[in-house]
Amino acid sequence: MTDKNRQDGRLFDGEAFVRWVLLALAELRSAKAEKCRPSHFLNEDGVRSSANRVGRMIKNPDAVTLAKAGRLEAEIREEASRVGVSLPDRLTRKDAA
């Protein structure tokens, strides 16, 4: 069985991942982390539009790619570790509902 979403590099369940991102950002805000907003992650020097990258992912979960999701998760977990916040594993489709 092939899945079109996996074949083109898209995240299998973008909605569940976005829900995890929102929960993780809320945890970071609660801990008063320096980086706690969508615009704090996935930024590239010299690319002004990169500040909106995570916001666009949140608004359009179907467009989340595995590569960007992996980078975002790593950056969020790094900040959480820095401030001592324990984050849950990624959510399943059932948890995101």
Residue pairs with C-beta under 8 A, 6 or more apart in sequence:
3 12
5 11
5 12
6 12
9 65
9 66
9 67
10 62
10 63
10 64
10 65
10 66
11 17
11 61
11 64
11 65
11 66
11 69
13 92
13 93
13 96
14 57
14 61
14 62
14 63
14 64
14 69
15 61
15 93
15 96
16 90
16 91
16 92
16 93
16 95
16 96
17 61
17 64
17 69
17 90
17 91
18 57
18 58
18 61
18 64
19 91
19 95
19 96
20 73
20 88
20 90
20 91
20 96
21 38
21 54
21 57
21 58
21 72
21 76
22 58
23 87
23 88
23 91
24 76
24 80
24 87
25 36
25 37
25 38
25 76
27 80
27 85
27 87
28 35
28 36
28 76
28 79
28 80
28 83
28 85
29 36
30 85
31 80
31 83
31 84
31 85
32 83
33 79
33 80
33 82
33 83
33 85
34 40
34 79
34 83
35 41
35 79
36 79
38 54
38 55
38 58
39 51
39 52
39 54
39 55
40 79
41 53
41 54
41 72
41 75
41 76
42 50
42 53
42 54
42 68
42 71
42 72
42 75
43 50
43 51
43 53
44 50
53 68
54 72
56 63
57 63
57 64
57 68
57 69
57 72
73 90
76 87
77 87
80 86
80 87
